[in-house]
């Protein structure tokens, strides 16, 4: 397995996003998810990403079952700061020191670990809580050995630099893919400046870039209320899928592998964390590690799929809160 660095940790070049094992992408199946986690572990995946709000704690509990007996051999990333009622999409952001400490203790318990390797603020609300308070609370957890490293999610380049001046930031996690290119507008450069890795979530465009997405009205599937999947945008976005398919065919790989290989080629500090609850998709994704893209390949892909090509916002109005904080 190829390796990359996040702070002092050496992790697999592709991590595994676990969110969909608990909600947001239709029906869930714990047995299937645990089998996928074990298959990932057997293939050499060492970075597993979750959050306290995924499935109202269920995702951390599920991951805790998988982690038994594996401590020291895998790295766990989780998050706090988004507060949601069980089963509800609506959320509020809490970055207070008291909440961060309470959330960390709860995550440690659900995961069944003594230390969280990488702990993110899931979203920031700088108008409500000063960055200094939040970073101070996280730094305290590092000193106490409850977390190994600090991460931030969906932050601006300016906020990352401010945070890194208060305490080292090991990683930034934001959406980044062939149809979501906002990190290229400064955040990737800021990560390089402060020595932070960049963990790309939804690197397959919530499954859209694979070409396997079928329109759904299932209210349990977040894509049913995501603007990019709405009727007025979906047709236009299909041209992106057609381009990815053609580019993948030229390289002799699948669309998912092409999309992930492109991300891996953007810099050694980038660690994509594609999510799946199915073993077949997991191994298709891991096949990206064998795809080699030259500078010319990347230039061609960038020319065919330029920034701004996607139609529609990447979140509903409720989901936009805290982005680019």
Secondary structure, 3 states (H helix, E strand, C coil): CCEEEECCEEEECECEECHHHCCCECCCCHHHHHHHHHHHHHHCCCEEECCCCCCCCHHHHHHHHHHCCCECCEEEEEEECEEECCCCCCEEECCCHHHHHHHHHHHHHHHCCCCEEEEEECCCCCCCCCHHHHHHHHHHHHHCCCEEEEEEECCCHHHHHHHHHHCCCCEEEEECECCECHHHHCHHHHHHHHCCEEEEECCCCCCHHHCCCCCCCCCCEHHHHCHHHCHHHHHHHHHHHHHHHHHHHHHCCCHHHHHHHHHHCCCCCEEECCECCCHHHHHHHHHHHHCCCCHHHHHHHHHHCCCCCCCCCCCCCHHHCCCCC
